Amino acid sequence: MPIEKVDKIWMNGSFVNWDDAKIHVLSHVVHYGSSWFEGIRCYHTKKGSAVFRLDAHLKRLYDSAKIYRAQIPYTIEELTEAVLETIRVNNLKECYIRPVVYRGYGEIGVNPLGCPVDVAIAVWRWGAYLGAEALENGIDVCTSSWHRPAPGTFPTMAKAGGNYLNSQLIKMEALANGYAEGIALDAFGTVSEGSGENIFVIRDGVLYTTPFASAILPGITRSSVVTIAKELGYSVIETQIPREMLYIADEVFFTGTAAELTPIRSIDKIVIGTGKAGMITKALQQAFFDIVHNANDTHGWLTFV
């Protein structure tokens, strides 16, 4: 999806013009993938513009950097205000928000510790990640030939730039074969997640989702859906999911900041359920969108701009 340019980007405490937001070609991040980032949404709710779960996203950003021994040179409170101010400066009522922490220009080599830790925040207008119709009609996906990393290789609980080389392979393979998205298995052959989404499987009225140990990113939308589902009276089980369970599920859907709640209508050309969004998926979508569109938030998930 093309990026729509806005006026300003926040970089290391100051606003710079969009076209001037540049880094040196010898910055550590360019060569070694040493970055950590978040994808966050600001919704234009009926009560005003509000960022969804900003606190949880920023906490995960700090956790990601900590895993890689990177010290973010700002407090969470400072970055919270920087995010909100970046939205205000660009006069956006709704947008996608991308805070990124990265090892900058200083030294070259695998050891990153001599390089500065830089921070930038960009915002831009962004619609439905997998297409507007996907939320209603669902998407066709495949099981990828690429697996998520094995334990002790890459820390998948960190939302690190380098991890997304794996995601790119999953996504490109799916698109090349005519699918909207791919589902990765973990190192043990059980279901992990999509290239950029967590996954839920519904069978006999029970929701199943994969655990952190299946090499998933701890999704903010994922945790929100777990809370919403339990409030609606559904059982949610976090467990390893065998591949074949996908094919015999009543409903399957992706979750993510970009994907929101996107139904899956087929996997590997096997129709899932009725081939469209199922009853439980629709109920969860309705509850989720009631929060982010109508601001009917009883959880304190919205931070108003």
N, C-alpha and C positions, 0 to 999 in steps of 0.2 A: 504494500500500500504506500503510495507516494507521501512524502512529508510535505505538509503545507506550511510554508515559512511564516513566522510571526516576527515581531519587532526585536525582542530582547531575550537573551539567555543569561542566566546567573552563573558566573564562573568565579570561584574562590572569593566570594563575598562581594562581588561587584556585578552590575549589569553591563553587558557588552552587546553591541549590535549583532544580529543573527549572523551576518556574513563575516563578522570578525571573531567568531567563537572557534578559534583554531588552536591546535597543539603542534609541537615539534614532531617531525617525522621520526626522530630518534627517541621519542618518549617510550618508556619501558612497555607500556600497554600495547603499543603497535606491534612489538616484536614477540611478546610473551603472553598476551591475553590477560594481563593483570588488571582487571577491572571488576567492579561489583556494582550492580544497578538494581533499580526497581521499575516496575510498570504500574502506574497508579491512575485511577480515573477521577476526574471531577465531573459531576453530573449537574445539569441544570434542573434542579428539583422545583416542585411547586412552591417551596419555601425559600428559594434562592440557590445559588451555586454552592455545592458542597463536595468535598473530597471524601471518597469512600475509604475508610479504615486507614487513614494517613498514619496514625500512630503505629499500627501493626506493620505497615510497610517499612517505615523508617527503622523500627526495631530489627526487622529482618535484614535491612541494609547494614546496620551496625554489626549484627551477628555474622553476616557474610564476610565483612572486612576483618573481623576479629579472628575468624578461622584461618585467614591468610596472614595474620600478624600485621595487619595494616591499621594504623591509628587514624581515624577520621578527625581532622583538626577543627571540628565544630561540634557543638552539643546537639542533641536531638531537638531541643527547643529552638536553637538557631536555625537548623535546617527546616523545621516545621514552618517557622515564619518565612523563611526564604522561599519555600514552595508556594505558600499562599501569596506572597508578594509578587512572585513571578507570574502567577495567574492574573493578579490585579494589573500589573504593569502592561501586560499584553491584552487587557480588556476582553478576556475570554469568559464566556458563561459556562462552557463545558469544554473539556479537553482531556488529552492523554498527557501524563506527567512522567518524565524520565529523569530521575536523579541518577547520576553516575559518579562513582568514586574510582579513581584510576591512578596508577603509578606513572608519574610524569617524567620529564626530562632531567637527567642527572648523571646516571651511569648506565653502561650497557653490560649485559651479562645476565645469567640466570638469577643471581642474587639480587633481589629487588630493594634491599634495605637502604641503599644509598640514594634512592630516588624519592622525590617528594610525593606525598599523597594529595592529589588534586580532586576538587569536587565541582561538578557542574549540574545545573538543573535546567531542563528544556521542557517546554509545553507546546502542544500543537493540537489542532482539531483532528479528530479521528473517529471514524464510524465503527460499524460492526466488523470485527477482525476477520471473520470467516464469511462475510457477506450478510446483508440485511435479511435475506430469505432463510439463512441457515438457522436462525433462532426459532423460526416457525416450522420449517420443513425438514430440518436436519441435514446432515452431511454424510457423504460416503467416504469411508476411511479404510486403510489397510493395516495389516500388521507389518512393521518394518523389519527388514533384514538386519538393521543396525540395532544393537542393544545398548542399554544404559550401562555406565561404568560399573565394574565390580567393586565390592568393598575394598577399601585400602588403596584405591587408585585416585579418583577425583572425589572430593567431598561434595556430594550432590545437594546437601542441605544449604550450601552457599549458592546464591544467585550470582555466579561469576561469569564474566564474559567468555572465558576460555571454554567453559562447559557447553556453550552454545554452538561450538563446532560440531558436536554430536547432534544437536538439534537440527542444524542445517542439513546434515546428511539425511536425517529422517524425513524432513520436510521436502527436500528436493527429490528424493526417491519417490515419495508419495505423489507429488505433482507430475513427475515424469511418467508415472503409470496411470494417470487420470483420476487420482483421488484428491480430496481436499486436505487430508491430513494423514499422518501415520501414527500408529501406536507402537511404542517401544516395549520390548520385554526387558527384564533385568538379567543379570549375569547368570541366574539360575533358571531362566526360561519362563518365569511367571510375569504377569502383566506389571508394567511400571507406570507409564504415563504417555501423553502425546508429546510432540516436539516442544510445545510450549503450554501445555494444559494438563491438569490432573484429570482423572477419570473416575466415574461412578458407574456401577453396574447394579441394576435392579432385577431381582427375581423373587417372585411370590411376595411382593410388597415390602421386601427388605432391601435396604441400600448397602452395597459393599463398596469399599474404596481401599486402595492400596496403602500400605504403611510406609513410613519414612525409610525403613530398611529395604524397600523395593526400589531404592535409588530415585526417589521422587523429590521434587522441590516442595517444601512445606507451604502449600498454596494458601494465600489469604482468602480468596474466594472459596476454596475448598473448605477451610475451617468455618467460613460463614454458612455454607450450605449444610454442613453437619449440624450446626446450631439450629438453623431454620427447619431442617428435616425433623429433628427431635421435637421441636416446638409444635410441629404439625402432627406429631404422634407416630412418626415412622421410626423403625429400628435402623440404626446405622452400625455396621460392623467393619472395623478396620482390619484387613487380613490379606494375606497373599491370595492372588486371584489367578487360577490357571487359565491359559489362553482359551481353551475350549469353552470356558464359562461365558466368554464374550458372545459366542455364537448362539447359546441357548438362553440368553438373557431376555427378559421382557422389555427392558429399556436400558439404554446406555447413553451417557452424556458426558461431555467435557465441561470443566470449569476453569476459569482463569480471568484475570483482570481484563484482558483483551477479548477473550472468547465469551465471557460472562457465563451463561448456562446454555451450551449448544448441544442439541440432541444429535445422536448418531443414528442414522437410518439403516446403514449397512456396514458390515465389516468383512473385508475379503470377499465381497460380492454375495455375502449371506445376509439376508434381510433380518433386521433386528425387530422383534415384536411385530407391530403393524406397519413398519416402514416409515413411521413419522413420530413426532413427539408424543410420548405416552402420557397417561393421566398424572402420574406422580411427577414426572419432569415438568409438566405444565403447572402443577401446583407449586412446585419449588420456584419456577420462573416467576410466577405471579407474585409470590411472597417477596422474592428478591427485588423485582422491579418496583414493587410497592414501596420498598425502602429507598431505592436510589432515584426513583422518578417522583414519588409523592412525598418523600421525606417522612414516612411513617416509621420512624426509627426508635425502637425501644431499647436498643443496645448501646447507644452512644457511638455508633459507627461512623456518623457523618461529622465532618469538621467544616463548618460554613466559612466561605471565603470572606 
